[in-house]
């Protein structure tokens, strides 16, 4: 086993670390060292730029065939449910069309919706708003579509792309380790299928994101195993835009007996992600989940992306106990970034810079 100093030197020489070294680093290194290493790597890759985009989240339904133990989102009763018509979805976009470049469409896995319903949603958005980037449907939703339509994953993805799908989000990854997955989400798409769907998407020109759900019953070795599977697929397909660590929130679900992990653990997760995922250019702190203050601090721990304006249109984390309003204006998000001594840069959904906004620095958190 290497010492922390040996692993540190290896990282500073831009050499890839092994899973064993990553686990040792994650468990033994002080937060200050993790943060320093992650920050140096991030500056090498992205200088002081921090990305955001102008996006609208649409969640077509919270009805879901699955009952994942960590989930606060799915409808527990009929009175608690919703399902939007295509007309309603288009209206939501119309109300924000001048303020967004991306629409993000993800929801529950509706028990009665098949591939044709999802194709209709995408094609109607594409026809009415041809300039929007459409990022839609997690691997969990796509696997269910394929099953109902009796089609392969590739044929299902091809149908969605033909309808106008541009990219897919990273949801549904949770934790790849089989034993943990069996405990928290035994019914949904398995690890092999999740990875296969993203690999196939990349093969036909559909970019995607990747995620992890941390802070519940997983152990450090499960986290490193998860990151390693993503790193291996990225080596092969090169199709992931970014990696997004998602924090387990404990309100209103079957795992509410667990205490949420601390901000220190949030920052450790961000830092080890940046250090280990050497083939990912972008690490995102999803501020609606972390909260604004923690997301701002994370910019010193390897993070270079804050997602976007969101437009208060997502209920996934508000239903899990997040109290902050799930919306920021461009002025607010750029002020947050500049307050950390960083340079705000609007991006498109494929991480091409659209423009830079410079605001005077404020006394933001600094580590």
C-alpha positions as CSV (number, residue, x, y, z in Angstrom):
1,X,0.0,0.0,0.0
2,X,1.3,3.4,-0.9
3,X,1.5,6.3,1.5
4,X,-0.6,9.4,1.2
5,X,2.4,11.3,0.0
6,X,3.2,8.8,-2.7
7,X,-0.4,8.9,-3.9
8,X,-0.4,12.7,-3.8
9,X,2.8,12.8,-5.9
10,X,1.3,10.4,-8.4
11,X,-1.7,12.6,-8.8
12,X,0.4,15.8,-9.2
13,X,2.3,14.0,-12.0
14,X,-1.0,13.5,-13.7
15,X,-0.8,9.7,-13.4
16,X,-4.0,7.7,-13.1
17,X,-4.5,6.3,-9.6
18,X,-5.9,2.8,-9.0
19,X,-9.0,1.9,-7.1
20,X,-7.0,0.8,-4.1
21,X,-5.2,4.1,-4.0
22,X,-8.4,6.0,-4.4
23,X,-10.0,4.1,-1.6
24,X,-7.0,4.8,0.7
25,X,-7.1,8.4,-0.3
26,X,-10.8,8.8,0.3
27,X,-10.7,7.2,3.7
28,X,-7.4,8.5,5.0
29,X,-6.7,11.9,3.5
30,X,-7.7,15.0,5.4
31,X,-10.3,17.1,3.6
32,X,-7.7,19.9,3.1
33,X,-5.5,17.6,1.0
34,X,-8.4,16.2,-1.1
35,X,-9.6,19.8,-1.7
36,X,-6.2,21.0,-2.7
37,X,-5.6,18.1,-5.1
38,X,-9.1,18.4,-6.6
39,X,-8.7,22.1,-7.0
40,X,-5.4,21.8,-8.8
41,X,-6.7,19.2,-11.2
42,X,-9.8,21.3,-11.9
43,X,-7.7,24.5,-12.6
44,X,-5.6,22.5,-15.1
45,X,-8.7,21.3,-16.9
46,X,-10.9,24.3,-16.7
47,X,-8.9,27.3,-15.3
48,X,-11.2,29.3,-13.1
49,X,-14.3,28.9,-15.3
50,X,-17.5,27.7,-13.7
51,X,-20.4,26.8,-16.1
52,X,-24.1,27.2,-15.8
53,X,-26.9,27.0,-18.3
54,X,-30.4,28.3,-18.7
55,X,-32.7,25.3,-18.3
56,X,-36.2,24.3,-17.5
57,X,-37.0,21.0,-15.7
58,X,-40.2,19.3,-16.6
59,X,-41.4,16.3,-14.7
60,X,-44.3,14.8,-16.7
61,X,-45.5,12.5,-13.9
62,X,-44.7,11.3,-10.4
63,X,-46.6,8.0,-10.9
64,X,-44.1,5.2,-10.9
65,X,-44.0,1.5,-11.2
66,X,-41.0,1.3,-8.9
67,X,-40.9,1.9,-5.1
68,X,-37.2,2.7,-4.5
69,X,-36.6,3.0,-0.7
70,X,-34.7,6.3,-1.0
71,X,-37.3,8.0,-3.1
72,X,-39.5,10.8,-1.9
73,X,-40.8,11.7,-5.3
74,X,-43.2,8.9,-6.4
75,X,-46.9,9.3,-5.7
76,X,-47.9,7.6,-2.5
77,X,-51.6,8.2,-3.2
78,X,-53.8,9.2,-6.1
79,X,-54.4,12.6,-4.6
80,X,-50.6,13.1,-4.5
81,X,-50.1,12.3,-8.2
82,X,-49.9,14.2,-11.4
83,X,-49.5,13.5,-15.1
84,X,-49.1,16.2,-17.6
85,X,-50.5,16.2,-21.0
86,X,-48.3,17.1,-24.0
87,X,-50.2,20.3,-24.3
88,X,-49.4,21.2,-20.7
89,X,-45.7,20.4,-21.2
90,X,-45.6,22.6,-24.3
91,X,-47.3,25.4,-22.3
92,X,-44.7,25.1,-19.5
93,X,-42.0,25.6,-22.2
94,X,-43.8,28.4,-23.9
95,X,-43.9,30.4,-20.6
96,X,-40.1,30.2,-20.3
97,X,-39.0,29.9,-23.9
98,X,-37.2,33.3,-23.9
99,X,-35.2,32.4,-20.8
100,X,-33.9,28.9,-21.6
101,X,-31.7,26.9,-24.0
102,X,-32.4,23.5,-22.6
103,X,-35.5,21.5,-21.5
104,X,-34.8,18.6,-19.1
105,X,-37.6,16.0,-19.1
106,X,-37.5,13.3,-16.4
107,X,-40.2,11.8,-14.2
108,X,-41.6,8.7,-12.7
109,X,-41.9,5.5,-14.7
110,X,-45.6,5.7,-15.5
111,X,-47.3,2.3,-15.4
112,X,-49.3,2.9,-18.6
113,X,-47.0,5.0,-20.8
114,X,-45.2,3.2,-23.6
115,X,-42.6,4.3,-26.1
116,X,-45.1,6.0,-28.3
117,X,-46.1,8.4,-25.5
118,X,-42.4,9.4,-24.9
119,X,-41.8,9.8,-28.6
120,X,-44.8,12.0,-28.8
121,X,-43.5,14.3,-26.0
122,X,-40.1,14.6,-27.7
123,X,-41.4,15.1,-31.2
124,X,-43.9,17.8,-30.2
125,X,-41.3,19.7,-28.3
126,X,-38.9,19.4,-31.2
127,X,-41.5,20.5,-33.7
128,X,-42.6,23.6,-31.8
129,X,-39.2,24.6,-30.3
130,X,-36.6,23.4,-32.8
131,X,-33.7,25.4,-31.2
132,X,-34.0,23.9,-27.8
133,X,-31.7,21.2,-26.6
134,X,-33.8,18.3,-25.4
135,X,-32.3,16.3,-22.5
136,X,-34.7,13.6,-21.5
137,X,-35.4,10.3,-19.9
138,X,-33.1,8.4,-17.6
139,X,-31.9,4.9,-18.3
140,X,-34.6,3.6,-16.0
141,X,-37.3,5.2,-18.1
142,X,-35.7,4.0,-21.3
143,X,-35.4,0.4,-20.1
144,X,-39.1,0.4,-19.3
145,X,-40.0,1.8,-22.7
146,X,-38.0,-0.9,-24.4
147,X,-39.6,-3.7,-22.3
148,X,-43.1,-2.5,-23.0
149,X,-42.4,-2.0,-26.7
150,X,-40.5,-5.4,-26.9
151,X,-37.6,-3.6,-28.6
152,X,-33.9,-3.6,-27.9
153,X,-32.3,-0.7,-26.0
154,X,-30.6,0.4,-29.3
155,X,-33.9,0.5,-31.2
156,X,-35.6,2.4,-28.4
157,X,-32.8,5.0,-28.3
158,X,-32.8,5.3,-32.1
159,X,-36.6,6.0,-32.0
160,X,-36.1,8.7,-29.4
161,X,-33.2,10.2,-31.3
162,X,-35.3,10.3,-34.5
163,X,-38.0,12.1,-32.6
164,X,-35.6,14.8,-31.5
165,X,-33.8,13.6,-28.4
166,X,-30.4,15.2,-28.0
167,X,-29.0,13.8,-24.8
168,X,-30.0,11.8,-21.7
169,X,-29.5,12.6,-18.0
170,X,-27.6,10.4,-15.6
171,X,-30.4,9.5,-13.2
172,X,-31.0,5.9,-12.1
173,X,-27.4,5.0,-11.5
174,X,-27.8,5.2,-7.7
175,X,-25.0,2.8,-6.5
176,X,-23.7,0.2,-8.9
177,X,-22.7,-2.4,-6.3
178,X,-25.2,-5.2,-6.6
179,X,-25.8,-5.8,-2.9
180,X,-26.5,-2.2,-2.1
181,X,-28.7,-1.9,-5.1
182,X,-30.7,-4.9,-4.1
183,X,-31.4,-3.2,-0.8
184,X,-32.3,0.3,-1.9
185,X,-33.8,-0.2,-5.5
186,X,-34.2,-3.9,-6.2
187,X,-36.8,-3.5,-9.0
188,X,-35.3,-1.0,-11.3
189,X,-32.8,-1.3,-14.1
190,X,-29.6,-3.1,-13.0
191,X,-26.1,-1.9,-13.2
192,X,-25.3,-3.8,-16.4
193,X,-28.4,-2.4,-18.2
194,X,-27.7,1.2,-17.0
195,X,-24.2,1.0,-18.4
196,X,-25.3,-0.7,-21.6
197,X,-28.0,2.0,-22.3
198,X,-25.5,4.8,-21.9
199,X,-22.9,3.0,-24.0
200,X,-25.4,2.5,-26.8
201,X,-26.6,6.1,-26.5
202,X,-23.0,7.3,-26.9
203,X,-22.5,5.0,-29.9
204,X,-25.3,6.7,-31.9
205,X,-24.3,10.2,-30.9
206,X,-26.5,10.8,-27.9
207,X,-24.4,12.3,-25.1
208,X,-25.2,11.7,-21.5
209,X,-24.4,12.5,-17.9
210,X,-23.5,10.2,-15.1
211,X,-24.5,10.2,-11.4
212,X,-24.1,8.5,-8.1
213,X,-26.4,8.6,-5.1
214,X,-24.3,8.8,-1.9
215,X,-24.8,9.3,1.8
216,X,-27.1,6.4,2.7
217,X,-26.1,2.8,3.4
218,X,-23.1,2.6,0.9
219,X,-19.6,2.2,2.1
220,X,-16.4,3.9,0.7
221,X,-15.5,0.8,-1.4
222,X,-18.9,0.9,-3.1
223,X,-18.3,4.6,-4.0
224,X,-14.9,3.8,-5.6
225,X,-16.3,0.8,-7.4
226,X,-19.1,3.0,-8.8
227,X,-16.6,5.6,-10.0
228,X,-14.4,3.0,-11.5
229,X,-17.2,1.6,-13.6
230,X,-17.9,5.0,-15.0
231,X,-14.3,5.7,-15.6
232,X,-14.0,2.5,-17.6
233,X,-17.0,3.2,-19.7
234,X,-15.8,6.8,-20.4
235,X,-12.4,5.4,-21.5
236,X,-14.3,3.3,-24.0
237,X,-17.1,5.5,-25.3
238,X,-16.1,9.1,-24.3
239,X,-19.7,10.1,-24.3
240,X,-20.3,11.4,-20.8
241,X,-20.6,15.2,-20.5
242,X,-20.3,15.4,-16.8
243,X,-20.5,13.6,-13.5
244,X,-23.0,14.6,-10.8
245,X,-22.8,13.3,-7.2
246,X,-26.3,13.4,-5.8
247,X,-26.8,13.5,-2.1
248,X,-29.4,11.2,-0.4
249,X,-32.1,13.4,1.3
250,X,-33.9,11.7,4.1
251,X,-37.4,13.3,4.3
252,X,-40.5,11.4,3.3
253,X,-39.1,8.1,2.2
254,X,-38.5,4.6,3.6
255,X,-34.9,5.4,4.6
256,X,-35.8,8.4,6.7
257,X,-34.3,6.7,9.7
258,X,-30.9,7.6,8.2
259,X,-29.2,10.8,9.2
260,X,-28.0,12.8,6.2
261,X,-24.2,13.1,5.8
262,X,-22.5,16.3,6.7
263,X,-21.2,19.1,4.4
264,X,-17.7,17.7,5.0
265,X,-18.8,14.4,3.4
266,X,-20.4,16.3,0.5
267,X,-17.0,18.0,-0.2
268,X,-15.1,14.8,0.1
269,X,-17.4,13.2,-2.5
270,X,-16.9,16.1,-4.9
271,X,-13.1,16.1,-4.4
272,X,-12.6,12.3,-4.9
273,X,-14.8,12.4,-8.0
274,X,-12.6,15.1,-9.5
275,X,-9.4,13.2,-8.5
276,X,-10.4,9.7,-9.6
277,X,-12.5,10.5,-12.8
278,X,-9.5,11.8,-14.7
279,X,-11.3,11.4,-18.0
280,X,-14.3,13.6,-17.0
281,X,-13.8,17.2,-17.8
282,X,-16.8,18.4,-15.9
283,X,-18.0,17.8,-12.3
284,X,-21.3,19.3,-11.4
285,X,-22.6,20.4,-8.0
286,X,-26.4,20.2,-8.4
287,X,-27.3,23.2,-6.3
288,X,-31.0,22.4,-5.9
289,X,-29.9,19.3,-4.1
290,X,-26.9,20.5,-2.1
291,X,-28.2,24.0,-1.4
292,X,-26.6,27.2,-2.5
293,X,-24.1,27.6,0.2
294,X,-22.6,24.1,-0.1
295,X,-22.6,24.3,-3.9
296,X,-20.6,27.6,-3.7
297,X,-18.0,26.0,-1.3
298,X,-17.7,23.0,-3.6
299,X,-16.2,25.3,-6.3
300,X,-13.0,25.0,-4.3
301,X,-13.2,21.2,-4.2
302,X,-13.0,20.3,-7.9
303,X,-16.4,21.4,-9.1
304,X,-16.7,23.5,-12.3
305,X,-20.4,23.3,-13.1
306,X,-23.5,24.4,-11.1
307,X,-26.2,23.1,-13.5
308,X,-28.5,26.0,-14.3
309,X,-31.4,28.3,-13.5
310,X,-33.9,25.4,-13.2
311,X,-36.9,27.8,-13.0
312,X,-38.4,26.3,-9.8
313,X,-39.9,23.5,-11.9
314,X,-38.4,20.4,-10.2
315,X,-40.0,18.7,-7.2
316,X,-37.6,15.8,-6.7
317,X,-35.6,17.4,-3.9
318,X,-38.3,19.7,-2.5
319,X,-40.4,16.6,-1.8
320,X,-37.3,15.1,-0.1
321,X,-37.0,18.0,2.3
322,X,-35.0,20.7,0.5
323,X,-36.4,24.1,1.6
324,X,-34.7,26.5,-0.7
325,X,-36.5,27.7,-3.8
326,X,-35.4,25.6,-6.7
327,X,-34.7,28.6,-9.0
328,X,-31.9,31.1,-9.6
329,X,-31.7,34.0,-11.9
330,X,-28.7,34.4,-14.2
331,X,-27.7,37.4,-12.0
332,X,-27.9,35.3,-8.8
333,X,-25.9,32.3,-10.2
334,X,-23.2,34.5,-11.7
335,X,-22.9,36.5,-8.5
336,X,-22.5,33.2,-6.5
337,X,-19.7,32.1,-8.9
338,X,-17.9,35.5,-8.9
339,X,-18.2,35.6,-5.1
340,X,-16.0,32.5,-4.9
341,X,-13.3,34.2,-7.1
342,X,-14.4,32.2,-10.1
343,X,-15.4,33.2,-13.6
344,X,-19.0,32.5,-14.6
345,X,-19.6,31.2,-18.1
346,X,-22.9,30.3,-19.7
347,X,-22.7,27.0,-21.6
348,X,-24.9,25.0,-23.9
349,X,-26.0,21.5,-23.0
350,X,-22.9,20.0,-24.6
351,X,-20.5,22.2,-22.6
352,X,-19.7,24.7,-25.3
353,X,-19.2,28.2,-23.9
354,X,-21.9,30.7,-24.9
355,X,-20.6,33.7,-23.0
356,X,-18.9,35.0,-19.8
357,X,-20.4,37.2,-17.3
358,X,-18.1,39.3,-15.1
359,X,-19.3,40.6,-11.8
360,X,-17.3,42.2,-8.9
361,X,-16.1,39.7,-6.4
362,X,-18.0,39.6,-3.1
363,X,-17.1,38.0,0.2
364,X,-18.2,34.5,-0.5
365,X,-17.0,31.3,1.2
366,X,-13.4,30.6,0.7
367,X,-11.4,27.6,1.6
